[in-house]
Amino acid sequence: MTLSYRPGDSLAHRLDPRSKLAFQVAFALAAFAHTTPRGLAALTALVLGVLVASGLSVRRALAEYRFVFPFLVAGPLFSAATLGPPWIRWQAGFDTLLASYRVVLVLLVSAAYLRTTPVRDSRAAIQRLVPGKTGRLLGTGVGFVFRFLPVLQADLRRIRDASAARLGDQQSLVARMRRVGISGLARALSRADRFALALRARCFSWNPTLPPLAFSRADLPVFGASLTLLAWAVV
């Protein structure tokens, strides 16, 4: 799966997680500040470079986020529709379409981060950036989400496949969504109980020994790109 760490020797794997977090934040700010065709075209080229540097294909990254596409497509349709003349507001729909595409770009950058960064390194980076109990709480929460999300995603995929094997794919869309939603929620609650039990069995610590982090020369271009994106976002 893309939404979890995979060992590798790509350029992004060798970067410090703090520089990758800084780039993600700067990229998101730039994407939300420049939702124009020209700005999104420049950010698209940058995203392609990020995916190449992380050894991740566009097709696989998009496949992992396919569950959000119905919402991103529905947004422009609802925005363009109107109950009276002229019935379709093309400009409003186009603006919302650009906003949806912006979200896709941010998700692709996040996928590259998830694939190239171990969970423990992410936690260590957050706790070093945010000191004290707040940093420990944020680091722990991020670690839980990164470990839990791929498991829930796999559960939903298995529920969908099992339903299709029993001819569930011939039912209406509402019935399929209800079946997957209810079964997925029940599986998530069961996973949460088992997860809590596993934490107690392993004597979970709020202040564990974190892995060492160190910047390298490879991080300098990333910081430079982050500062450029940040400056572009505020201009």
FIKOLZA-1660 file (N, C-alpha, C; in steps of 0.1 Angstrom, whole numbers, plus 5000, padded with zeros to 4 digits):
% residues 235
   i   px   py   pz ch aa at
   1 5008 4988 5000  A  M  N
   1 5000 5000 5000  A  M CA
   1 5009 5013 5000  A  M  C
   2 5004 5023 4994  A  T  N
   2 5011 5036 4993  A  T CA
   2 5011 5043 5007  A  T  C
   3 5000 5042 5014  A  L  N
   3 4998 5051 5026  A  L CA
   3 5005 5045 5038  A  L  C
   4 5017 5039 5036  A  S  N
   4 5025 5034 5047  A  S CA
   4 5039 5034 5042  A  S  C
   5 5048 5034 5052  A  Y  N
   5 5063 5034 5049  A  Y CA
   5 5068 5022 5042  A  Y  C
   6 5076 5024 5032  A  R  N
   6 5083 5013 5025  A  R CA
   6 5098 5016 5024  A  R  C
   7 5106 5008 5029  A  P  N
   7 5121 5010 5028  A  P CA
   7 5125 5012 5014  A  P  C
   8 5135 5021 5012  A  G  N
   8 5140 5023 4999  A  G CA
   8 5153 5031 5000  A  G  C
   9 5159 5034 4988  A  D  N
   9 5171 5042 4987  A  D CA
   9 5169 5054 4979  A  D  C
  10 5157 5059 4977  A  S  N
  10 5154 5071 4969  A  S CA
  10 5160 5083 4976  A  S  C
  11 5160 5094 4969  A  L  N
  11 5164 5107 4975  A  L CA
  11 5156 5111 4987  A  L  C
  12 5142 5109 4986  A  A  N
  12 5133 5113 4997  A  A CA
  12 5135 5104 5009  A  A  C
  13 5140 5092 5007  A  H  N
  13 5142 5083 5019  A  H CA
  13 5154 5088 5027  A  H  C
  14 5163 5095 5021  A  R  N
  14 5175 5100 5028  A  R CA
  14 5174 5113 5034  A  R  C
  15 5162 5120 5032  A  L  N
  15 5160 5133 5038  A  L CA
  15 5156 5132 5053  A  L  C
  16 5159 5143 5060  A  D  N
  16 5155 5144 5074  A  D CA
  16 5139 5146 5074  A  D  C
  17 5132 5140 5083  A  P  N
  17 5117 5142 5083  A  P CA
  17 5113 5156 5086  A  P  C
  18 5122 5164 5093  A  R  N
  18 5118 5177 5096  A  R CA
  18 5118 5186 5083  A  R  C
  19 5128 5183 5074  A  S  N
  19 5128 5191 5061  A  S CA
  19 5116 5187 5053  A  S  C
  20 5112 5174 5053  A  K  N
  20 5100 5170 5045  A  K CA
  20 5087 5176 5051  A  K  C
  21 5086 5177 5064  A  L  N
  21 5075 5183 5070  A  L CA
  21 5074 5198 5067  A  L  C
  22 5085 5205 5067  A  A  N
  22 5086 5219 5063  A  A CA
  22 5081 5221 5049  A  A  C
  23 5086 5212 5040  A  F  N
  23 5082 5213 5026  A  F CA
  23 5067 5210 5024  A  F  C
  24 5061 5201 5031  A  Q  N
  24 5047 5198 5030  A  Q CA
  24 5039 5211 5035  A  Q  C
  25 5043 5217 5045  A  V  N
  25 5035 5229 5050  A  V CA
  25 5037 5240 5040  A  V  C
  26 5049 5242 5035  A  A  N
  26 5051 5253 5025  A  A CA
  26 5043 5250 5013  A  A  C
  27 5043 5238 5008  A  F  N
  27 5036 5234 4996  A  F CA
  27 5021 5236 4998  A  F  C
  28 5015 5232 5009  A  A  N
  28 5001 5234 5011  A  A CA
  28 4997 5249 5012  A  A  C
  29 5005 5257 5018  A  L  N
  29 5003 5272 5018  A  L CA
  29 5003 5277 5004  A  L  C
  30 5013 5273 4996  A  A  N
  30 5014 5278 4983  A  A CA
  30 5002 5274 4974  A  A  C
  31 4998 5261 4976  A  A  N
  31 4987 5256 4968  A  A CA
  31 4974 5263 4972  A  A  C
  32 4972 5267 4984  A  F  N
  32 4959 5274 4988  A  F CA
  32 4960 5289 4985  A  F  C
  33 4972 5294 4983  A  A  N
  33 4973 5308 4980  A  A CA
  33 4973 5311 4965  A  A  C
  34 4976 5301 4957  A  H  N
  34 4976 5303 4942  A  H CA
  34 4968 5292 4935  A  H  C
  35 4955 5293 4937  A  T  N
  35 4946 5284 4931  A  T CA
  35 4942 5290 4917  A  T  C
  36 4951 5291 4908  A  T  N
  36 4949 5295 4895  A  T CA
  36 4955 5285 4885  A  T  C
  37 4951 5285 4873  A  P  N
  37 4956 5275 4863  A  P CA
  37 4971 5276 4862  A  P  C
  38 4977 5288 4862  A  R  N
  38 4991 5289 4861  A  R CA
  38 4998 5285 4873  A  R  C
  39 4993 5288 4885  A  G  N
  39 4999 5284 4897  A  G CA
  39 4998 5269 4899  A  G  C
  40 4987 5263 4896  A  L  N
  40 4985 5249 4898  A  L CA
  40 4994 5241 4888  A  L  C
  41 4996 5247 4876  A  A  N
  41 5005 5240 4866  A  A CA
  41 5019 5240 4871  A  A  C
  42 5024 5251 4877  A  A  N
  42 5037 5251 4883  A  A CA
  42 5038 5241 4895  A  A  C
  43 5028 5240 4903  A  L  N
  43 5028 5231 4914  A  L CA
  43 5027 5216 4910  A  L  C
  44 5020 5214 4899  A  T  N
  44 5019 5200 4893  A  T CA
  44 5033 5195 4889  A  T  C
  45 5041 5204 4882  A  A  N
  45 5055 5200 4878  A  A CA
  45 5063 5197 4891  A  A  C
  46 5061 5205 4901  A  L  N
  46 5068 5203 4914  A  L CA
  46 5064 5189 4920  A  L  C
  47 5051 5186 4920  A  V  N
  47 5047 5174 4925  A  V CA
  47 5052 5162 4918  A  V  C
  48 5053 5163 4904  A  L  N
  48 5059 5152 4897  A  L CA
  48 5074 5150 4901  A  L  C
  49 5081 5160 4903  A  G  N
  49 5095 5159 4908  A  G CA
  49 5095 5152 4922  A  G  C
  50 5086 5156 4931  A  V  N
  50 5085 5150 4944  A  V CA
  50 5083 5135 4943  A  V  C
  51 5074 5131 4934  A  L  N
  51 5071 5117 4933  A  L CA
  51 5082 5109 4927  A  L  C
  52 5089 5115 4918  A  V  N
  52 5101 5108 4912  A  V CA
  52 5112 5107 4923  A  V  C
  53 5114 5117 4931  A  A  N
  53 5124 5117 4941  A  A CA
  53 5121 5107 4952  A  A  C
  54 5108 5103 4954  A  S  N
  54 5104 5093 4964  A  S CA
  54 5102 5079 4958  A  S  C
  55 5104 5078 4945  A  G  N
  55 5102 5065 4939  A  G CA
  55 5087 5060 4938  A  G  C
  56 5078 5069 4937  A  L  N
  56 5064 5066 4938  A  L CA
  56 5057 5070 4925  A  L  C
  57 5050 5062 4919  A  S  N
  57 5043 5065 4906  A  S CA
  57 5030 5073 4909  A  S  C
  58 5026 5081 4899  A  V  N
  58 5014 5089 4900  A  V CA
  58 5002 5079 4901  A  V  C
  59 5002 5069 4893  A  R  N
  59 4991 5060 4892  A  R CA
  59 4988 5053 4906  A  R  C
  60 4999 5048 4912  A  R  N
  60 4997 5041 4925  A  R CA
  60 4992 5051 4936  A  R  C
  61 4998 5063 4936  A  A  N
  61 4994 5073 4946  A  A CA
  61 4979 5077 4944  A  A  C
  62 4975 5079 4932  A  L  N
  62 4961 5082 4929  A  L CA
  62 4952 5071 4933  A  L  C
  63 4956 5058 4930  A  A  N
  63 4948 5047 4934  A  A CA
  63 4945 5046 4948  A  A  C
  64 4955 5050 4957  A  E  N
  64 4953 5049 4971  A  E CA
  64 4943 5059 4976  A  E  C
  65 4942 5071 4969  A  Y  N
  65 4933 5081 4973  A  Y CA
  65 4920 5081 4966  A  Y  C
  66 4917 5071 4959  A  R  N
  66 4905 5071 4950  A  R CA
  66 4892 5072 4958  A  R  C
  67 4892 5069 4971  A  F  N
  67 4880 5071 4979  A  F CA
  67 4876 5085 4981  A  F  C
  68 4885 5095 4979  A  V  N
  68 4881 5109 4980  A  V CA
  68 4877 5115 4967  A  V  C
  69 4879 5108 4956  A  F  N
  69 4876 5114 4943  A  F CA
  69 4861 5117 4941  A  F  C
  70 4852 5108 4946  A  P  N
  70 4838 5112 4944  A  P CA
  70 4834 5125 4951  A  P  C
  71 4840 5128 4962  A  F  N
  71 4837 5141 4969  A  F CA
  71 4843 5153 4961  A  F  C
  72 4856 5151 4956  A  L  N
  72 4862 5161 4948  A  L CA
  72 4855 5164 4935  A  L  C
  73 4849 5154 4929  A  V  N
  73 4842 5156 4917  A  V CA
  73 4828 5162 4919  A  V  C
  74 4822 5158 4931  A  A  N
  74 4808 5163 4934  A  A CA
  74 4809 5178 4937  A  A  C
  75 4820 5182 4943  A  G  N
  75 4821 5196 4946  A  G CA
  75 4818 5206 4935  A  G  C
  76 4826 5205 4924  A  P  N
  76 4823 5213 4912  A  P CA
  76 4809 5212 4906  A  P  C
  77 4804 5200 4906  A  L  N
  77 4790 5198 4901  A  L CA
  77 4780 5205 4909  A  L  C
  78 4781 5204 4922  A  F  N
  78 4771 5211 4931  A  F CA
  78 4773 5226 4930  A  F  C
  79 4786 5230 4929  A  S  N
  79 4788 5245 4928  A  S CA
  79 4783 5251 4916  A  S  C
  80 4784 5243 4905  A  A  N
  80 4780 5249 4892  A  A CA
  80 4765 5249 4890  A  A  C
  81 4758 5240 4897  A  A  N
  81 4743 5239 4895  A  A CA
  81 4736 5250 4903  A  A  C
  82 4725 5254 4897  A  T  N
  82 4717 5264 4903  A  T CA
  82 4702 5262 4900  A  T  C
  83 4694 5265 4909  A  L  N
  83 4679 5262 4908  A  L CA
  83 4672 5271 4898  A  L  C
  84 4678 5282 4894  A  G  N
  84 4672 5291 4885  A  G CA
  84 4681 5295 4873  A  G  C
  85 4676 5302 4864  A  P  N
  85 4685 5306 4853  A  P CA
  85 4698 5313 4858  A  P  C
  86 4709 5310 4852  A  P  N
  86 4711 5303 4840  A  P CA
  86 4713 5288 4842  A  P  C
  87 4709 5282 4853  A  W  N
  87 4709 5268 4856  A  W CA
  87 4724 5263 4859  A  W  C
  88 4733 5267 4851  A  I  N
  88 4747 5262 4853  A  I CA
  88 4756 5274 4854  A  I  C
  89 4763 5276 4865  A  R  N
  89 4773 5287 4866  A  R CA
  89 4787 5281 4863  A  R  C
  90 4791 5283 4851  A  W  N
  90 4804 5277 4847  A  W CA
  90 4816 5282 4855  A  W  C
  91 4816 5295 4858  A  Q  N
  91 4827 5300 4865  A  Q CA
  91 4829 5295 4879  A  Q  C
  92 4817 5294 4886  A  A  N
  92 4817 5288 4899  A  A CA
  92 4822 5274 4899  A  A  C
  93 4817 5266 4889  A  G  N
  93 4821 5252 4888  A  G CA
  93 4836 5251 4885  A  G  C
  94 4841 5260 4876  A  F  N
  94 4855 5260 4873  A  F CA
  94 4864 5263 4885  A  F  C
  95 4860 5273 4893  A  D  N
  95 4868 5277 4905  A  D CA
  95 4868 5265 4915  A  D  C
  96 4857 5259 4917  A  T  N
  96 4857 5247 4926  A  T CA
  96 4865 5236 4921  A  T  C
  97 4865 5234 4907  A  L  N
  97 4873 5223 4901  A  L CA
  97 4888 5226 4904  A  L  C
  98 4892 5238 4903  A  L  N
  98 4906 5242 4906  A  L CA
  98 4909 5239 4921  A  L  C
  99 4900 5242 4930  A  A  N
  99 4902 5239 4944  A  A CA
  99 4903 5224 4946  A  A  C
 100 4895 5216 4939  A  S  N
 100 4896 5202 4941  A  S CA
 100 4909 5196 4936  A  S  C
 101 4914 5202 4925  A  Y  N
 101 4927 5197 4920  A  Y CA
 101 4938 5201 4929  A  Y  C
 102 4937 5212 4936  A  R  N
 102 4946 5216 4946  A  R CA
 102 4947 5206 4957  A  R  C
 103 4936 5201 4961  A  V  N
 103 4936 5191 4972  A  V CA
 103 4943 5178 4967  A  V  C
 104 4941 5175 4954  A  V  N
 104 4948 5163 4949  A  V CA
 104 4963 5164 4949  A  V  C
 105 4968 5176 4946  A  L  N
 105 4982 5179 4947  A  L CA
 105 4988 5177 4961  A  L  C
 106 4981 5183 4970  A  V  N
 106 4985 5182 4984  A  V CA
 106 4985 5167 4989  A  V  C
 107 4975 5160 4985  A  L  N
 107 4975 5146 4988  A  L CA
 107 4986 5138 4982  A  L  C
 108 4990 5141 4970  A  L  N
 108 5001 5134 4964  A  L CA
 108 5014 5137 4971  A  L  C
 109 5016 5149 4976  A  V  N
 109 5028 5152 4984  A  V CA
 109 5028 5145 4997  A  V  C
 110 5016 5144 5003  A  S  N
 110 5015 5136 5016  A  S CA
 110 5018 5121 5013  A  S  C
 111 5014 5116 5002  A  A  N
 111 5016 5102 4999  A  A CA
 111 5031 5099 4998  A  A  C
 112 5039 5109 4992  A  A  N
 112 5053 5107 4991  A  A CA
 112 5060 5107 5004  A  A  C
 113 5055 5116 5013  A  Y  N
 113 5060 5116 5027  A  Y CA
 113 5057 5103 5034  A  Y  C
 114 5045 5098 5034  A  L  N
 114 5042 5086 5041  A  L CA
 114 5050 5074 5036  A  L  C
 115 5052 5074 5023  A  R  N
 115 5060 5062 5017  A  R CA
 115 5074 5063 5021  A  R  C
 116 5080 5074 5024  A  T  N
 116 5095 5075 5026  A  T CA
 116 5099 5078 5040  A  T  C
 117 5089 5079 5049  A  T  N
 117 5093 5083 5063  A  T CA
 117 5087 5073 5073  A  T  C
 118 5096 5067 5081  A  P  N
 118 5091 5058 5091  A  P CA
 118 5083 5065 5102  A  P  C
 119 5074 5058 5108  A  V  N
 119 5065 5064 5117  A  V CA
 119 5073 5070 5129  A  V  C
 120 5083 5062 5134  A  R  N
 120 5091 5067 5145  A  R CA
 120 5098 5080 5142  A  R  C
 121 5103 5081 5130  A  D  N
 121 5110 5093 5126  A  D CA
 121 5100 5105 5126  A  D  C
 122 5088 5103 5121  A  S  N
 122 5078 5113 5121  A  S CA
 122 5075 5118 5135  A  S  C
 123 5074 5108 5144  A  R  N
 123 5071 5112 5158  A  R CA
 123 5083 5119 5164  A  R  C
 124 5095 5115 5161  A  A  N
 124 5107 5122 5166  A  A CA
 124 5107 5136 5161  A  A  C
 125 5104 5138 5148  A  A  N
 125 5105 5151 5142  A  A CA
 125 5095 5161 5149  A  A  C
 126 5083 5156 5151  A  I  N
 126 5073 5164 5157  A  I CA
 126 5076 5168 5171  A  I  C
 127 5081 5158 5179  A  Q  N
 127 5084 5161 5193  A  Q CA
 127 5097 5170 5194  A  Q  C
 128 5105 5170 5184  A  R  N
 128 5116 5180 5185  A  R CA
 128 5112 5194 5180  A  R  C
 129 5102 5194 5171  A  L  N
 129 5097 5207 5167  A  L CA
 129 5088 5214 5177  A  L  C
 130 5080 5206 5184  A  V  N
 130 5071 5210 5194  A  V CA
 130 5075 5204 5208  A  V  C
 131 5082 5212 5216  A  P  N
 131 5087 5206 5229  A  P CA
 131 5076 5204 5239  A  P  C
 132 5079 5197 5250  A  G  N
 132 5070 5195 5261  A  G CA
 132 5060 5185 5259  A  G  C
 133 5049 5185 5267  A  K  N
 133 5039 5176 5267  A  K CA
 133 5030 5177 5254  A  K  C
 134 5029 5189 5249  A  T  N
 134 5022 5191 5236  A  T CA
 134 5028 5184 5225  A  T  C
 135 5041 5184 5224  A  G  N
 135 5048 5177 5213  A  G CA
 135 5047 5162 5215  A  G  C
 136 5048 5157 5227  A  R  N
 136 5046 5143 5229  A  R CA
 136 5032 5138 5225  A  R  C
 137 5022 5146 5229  A  L  N
 137 5009 5143 5225  A  L CA
 137 5007 5143 5210  A  L  C
 138 5012 5153 5203  A  L  N
 138 5011 5154 5189  A  L CA
 138 5018 5143 5182  A  L  C
 139 5031 5140 5187  A  G  N
 139 5039 5129 5181  A  G CA
 139 5032 5116 5182  A  G  C
 140 5027 5113 5194  A  T  N
 140 5020 5101 5197  A  T CA
 140 5007 5099 5188  A  T  C
 141 5000 5110 5187  A  G  N
 141 4988 5110 5178  A  G CA
 141 4991 5107 5164  A  G  C
 142 5001 5114 5159  A  V  N
 142 5005 5112 5145  A  V CA
 142 5010 5098 5143  A  V  C
 143 5017 5092 5152  A  G  N
 143 5022 5078 5151  A  G CA
 143 5010 5069 5151  A  G  C
 144 5000 5071 5159  A  F  N
 144 4988 5062 5159  A  F CA
 144 4981 5063 5146  A  F  C
 145 4979 5075 5140  A  V  N
 145 4972 5077 5128  A  V CA
 145 4979 5070 5116  A  V  C
 146 4992 5072 5116  A  F  N
 146 5000 5066 5105  A  F CA
 146 5000 5051 5105  A  F  C
 147 4999 5045 5118  A  R  N
 147 4998 5030 5119  A  R CA
 147 4984 5025 5117  A  R  C
 148 4974 5033 5121  A  F  N
 148 4961 5028 5121  A  F CA
 148 4954 5030 5107  A  F  C
 149 4957 5041 5100  A  L  N
 149 4950 5044 5087  A  L CA
 149 4952 5033 5077  A  L  C
 150 4965 5028 5074  A  P  N
 150 4966 5017 5064  A  P CA
 150 4958 5004 5068  A  P  C
 151 4957 5001 5081  A  V  N
 151 4950 4990 5085  A  V CA
 151 4935 4991 5082  A  V  C
 152 4929 5003 5085  A  L  N
 152 4915 5006 5083  A  L CA
 152 4913 5006 5068  A  L  C
 153 4922 5011 5060  A  Q  N
 153 4920 5011 5045  A  Q CA
 153 4920 4997 5040  A  Q  C
 154 4928 4988 5045  A  A  N
 154 4928 4974 5041  A  A CA
 154 4915 4967 5045  A  A  C
 155 4910 4970 5057  A  D  N
 155 4897 4964 5061  A  D CA
 155 4886 4968 5052  A  D  C
 156 4885 4981 5048  A  L  N
 156 4875 4985 5039  A  L CA
 156 4876 4979 5026  A  L  C
 157 4888 4977 5021  A  R  N
 157 4890 4970 5008  A  R CA
 157 4885 4955 5009  A  R  C
 158 4888 4949 5020  A  R  N
 158 4884 4935 5022  A  R CA
 158 4869 4934 5023  A  R  C
 159 4863 4943 5030  A  I  N
 159 4848 4943 5031  A  I CA
 159 4842 4945 5017  A  I  C
 160 4847 4954 5010  A  R  N
 160 4842 4957 4996  A  R CA
 160 4843 4945 4987  A  R  C
 161 4855 4938 4988  A  D  N
 161 4857 4926 4979  A  D CA
 161 4848 4915 4984  A  D  C
 162 4846 4913 4997  A  A  N
 162 4838 4902 5002  A  A CA
 162 4823 4905 4997  A  A  C
 163 4819 4917 4998  A  S  N
 163 4805 4921 4993  A  S CA
 163 4804 4918 4979  A  S  C
 164 4814 4922 4971  A  A  N
 164 4813 4919 4956  A  A CA
 164 4813 4904 4953  A  A  C
 165 4820 4896 4961  A  A  N
 165 4820 4882 4959  A  A CA
 165 4806 4876 4962  A  A  C
 166 4798 4883 4970  A  R  N
 166 4785 4878 4973  A  R CA
 166 4774 4885 4965  A  R  C
 167 4778 4891 4954  A  L  N
 167 4769 4898 4944  A  L CA
 167 4764 4911 4951  A  L  C
 168 4772 4916 4960  A  G  N
 168 4768 4929 4966  A  G CA
 168 4769 4940 4957  A  G  C
 169 4778 4939 4947  A  D  N
 169 4780 4950 4937  A  D CA
 169 4768 4952 4928  A  D  C
 170 4758 4943 4928  A  Q  N
 170 4746 4944 4920  A  Q CA
 170 4735 4952 4928  A  Q  C
 171 4738 4955 4940  A  Q  N
 171 4728 4963 4948  A  Q CA
 171 4730 4978 4944  A  Q  C
 172 4721 4986 4950  A  S  N
 172 4721 5001 4947  A  S CA
 172 4733 5007 4954  A  S  C
 173 4737 5019 4949  A  L  N
 173 4748 5026 4955  A  L CA
 173 4746 5028 4970  A  L  C
 174 4734 5032 4973  A  V  N
 174 4731 5035 4988  A  V CA
 174 4733 5023 4996  A  V  C
 175 4728 5012 4991  A  A  N
 175 4729 4999 4999  A  A CA
 175 4744 4995 5000  A  A  C
 176 4751 4997 4990  A  R  N
 176 4766 4993 4990  A  R CA
 176 4773 5002 5000  A  R  C
 177 4770 5015 5000  A  M  N
 177 4777 5024 5009  A  M CA
 177 4773 5021 5023  A  M  C
 178 4760 5018 5026  A  R  N
 178 4756 5015 5039  A  R CA
 178 4762 5002 5044  A  R  C
 179 4764 4992 5036  A  R  N
 179 4770 4980 5040  A  R CA
 179 4785 4982 5043  A  R  C
 180 4792 4989 5035  A  V  N
 180 4806 4991 5037  A  V CA
 180 4808 5000 5049  A  V  C
 181 4799 5011 5050  A  G  N
 181 4801 5020 5062  A  G CA
 181 4799 5013 5075  A  G  C
 182 4788 5006 5076  A  I  N
 182 4785 4999 5089  A  I CA
 182 4795 4989 5092  A  I  C
 183 4799 4981 5083  A  S  N
 183 4809 4970 5085  A  S CA
 183 4822 4977 5088  A  S  C
 184 4826 4987 5081  A  G  N
 184 4838 4994 5084  A  G CA
 184 4839 5000 5097  A  G  C
 185 4828 5006 5102  A  L  N
 185 4828 5012 5115  A  L CA
 185 4829 5002 5126  A  L  C
 186 4822 4990 5124  A  A  N
 186 4823 4979 5134  A  A CA
 186 4838 4974 5134  A  A  C
 187 4844 4973 5123  A  R  N
 187 4858 4968 5122  A  R CA
 187 4867 4978 5129  A  R  C
 188 4865 4991 5127  A  A  N
 188 4873 5001 5132  A  A CA
 188 4872 5001 5148  A  A  C
 189 4860 5000 5153  A  L  N
 189 4859 4999 5168  A  L CA
 189 4866 4987 5173  A  L  C
 190 4865 4975 5166  A  S  N
 190 4871 4963 5171  A  S CA
 190 4887 4965 5170  A  S  C
 191 4891 4971 5160  A  R  N
 191 4906 4974 5159  A  R CA
 191 4911 4983 5170  A  R  C
 192 4902 4993 5173  A  A  N
 192 4906 5003 5184  A  A CA
 192 4908 4995 5197  A  A  C
 193 4898 4986 5200  A  D  N
 193 4899 4979 5213  A  D CA
 193 4912 4970 5213  A  D  C
 194 4915 4963 5202  A  R  N
 194 4927 4955 5201  A  R CA
 194 4939 4963 5202  A  R  C
 195 4939 4975 5196  A  F  N
 195 4950 4984 5196  A  F CA
 195 4953 4989 5210  A  F  C
 196 4943 4993 5218  A  A  N
 196 4945 4997 5232  A  A CA
 196 4950 4986 5240  A  A  C
 197 4945 4973 5238  A  L  N
 197 4950 4962 5245  A  L CA
 197 4965 4959 5242  A  L  C
 198 4969 4961 5230  A  A  N
 198 4983 4958 5226  A  A CA
 198 4992 4969 5232  A  A  C
 199 4987 4981 5233  A  L  N
 199 4995 4992 5239  A  L CA
 199 4998 4989 5254  A  L  C
 200 4987 4984 5261  A  R  N
 200 4989 4981 5275  A  R CA
 200 4998 4969 5277  A  R  C
 201 4997 4959 5268  A  A  N
 201 5005 4947 5268  A  A CA
 201 5020 4950 5266  A  A  C
 202 5023 4960 5258  A  R  N
 202 5037 4964 5255  A  R CA
 202 5042 4975 5264  A  R  C
 203 5034 4979 5274  A  C  N
 203 5039 4989 5284  A  C CA
 203 5041 5002 5276  A  C  C
 204 5031 5007 5270  A  F  N
 204 5033 5019 5262  A  F CA
 204 5038 5031 5270  A  F  C
 205 5048 5038 5264  A  S  N
 205 5054 5049 5271  A  S CA
 205 5052 5062 5263  A  S  C
 206 5048 5072 5271  A  W  N
 206 5046 5085 5265  A  W CA
 206 5059 5092 5262  A  W  C
 207 5070 5088 5267  A  N  N
 207 5083 5094 5265  A  N CA
 207 5094 5084 5261  A  N  C
 208 5092 5077 5250  A  P  N
 208 5102 5067 5246  A  P CA
 208 5115 5073 5241  A  P  C
 209 5125 5064 5239  A  T  N
 209 5138 5068 5233  A  T CA
 209 5136 5069 5218  A  T  C
 210 5137 5081 5213  A  L  N
 210 5134 5084 5199  A  L CA
 210 5146 5082 5191  A  L  C
 211 5145 5079 5178  A  P  N
 211 5156 5077 5169  A  P CA
 211 5163 5090 5167  A  P  C
 212 5176 5090 5165  A  P  N
 212 5184 5102 5163  A  P CA
 212 5181 5108 5149  A  P  C
 213 5180 5121 5148  A  L  N
 213 5178 5128 5135  A  L CA
 213 5189 5137 5132  A  L  C
 214 5193 5138 5120  A  A  N
 214 5204 5147 5116  A  A CA
 214 5202 5152 5102  A  A  C
 215 5204 5165 5100  A  F  N
 215 5203 5171 5087  A  F CA
 215 5216 5168 5079  A  F  C
 216 5214 5167 5066  A  S  N
 216 5225 5165 5056  A  S CA
 216 5225 5175 5045  A  S  C
 217 5234 5174 5036  A  R  N
 217 5235 5184 5025  A  R CA
 217 5223 5182 5016  A  R  C
 218 5217 5170 5016  A  A  N
 218 5206 5168 5007  A  A CA
 218 5194 5175 5012  A  A  C
 219 5193 5179 5025  A  D  N
 219 5182 5187 5030  A  D CA
 219 5182 5201 5026  A  D  C
 220 5194 5207 5022  A  L  N
 220 5195 5221 5019  A  L CA
 220 5186 5225 5007  A  L  C
 221 5186 5218 4996  A  P  N
 221 5177 5221 4985  A  P CA
 221 5162 5221 4989  A  P  C
 222 5159 5211 4998  A  V  N
 222 5145 5210 5003  A  V CA
 222 5141 5222 5011  A  V  C
 223 5150 5226 5020  A  F  N
 223 5147 5238 5028  A  F CA
 223 5146 5251 5018  A  F  C
 224 5155 5251 5008  A  G  N
 224 5154 5262 4999  A  G CA
 224 5141 5263 4991  A  G  C
 225 5136 5251 4987  A  A  N
 225 5123 5250 4980  A  A CA
 225 5112 5254 4990  A  A  C
 226 5113 5250 5002  A  S  N
 226 5103 5253 5012  A  S CA
 226 5102 5268 5014  A  S  C
 227 5114 5275 5015  A  L  N
 227 5114 5289 5017  A  L CA
 227 5108 5296 5005  A  L  C
 228 5112 5291 4993  A  T  N
 228 5107 5297 4981  A  T CA
 228 5091 5296 4980  A  T  C
 229 5086 5284 4983  A  L  N
 229 5072 5282 4983  A  L CA
 229 5065 5291 4994  A  L  C
 230 5071 5292 5005  A  L  N
 230 5065 5301 5016  A  L CA
 230 5065 5315 5011  A  L  C
 231 5076 5320 5005  A  A  N
 231 5076 5334 5000  A  A CA
 231 5066 5336 4989  A  A  C
 232 5064 5326 4980  A  W  N
 232 5054 5327 4970  A  W CA
 232 5040 5327 4975  A  W  C
 233 5038 5320 4986  A  A  N
 233 5025 5319 4992  A  A CA
 233 5020 5333 4998  A  A  C
 234 5030 5340 5004  A  V  N
 234 5026 5353 5010  A  V CA
 234 5027 5365 5001  A  V  C
 235 5032 5363 4989  A  V  N
 235 5033 5374 4979  A  V CA
 235 5020 5377 4973  A  V  C
% end
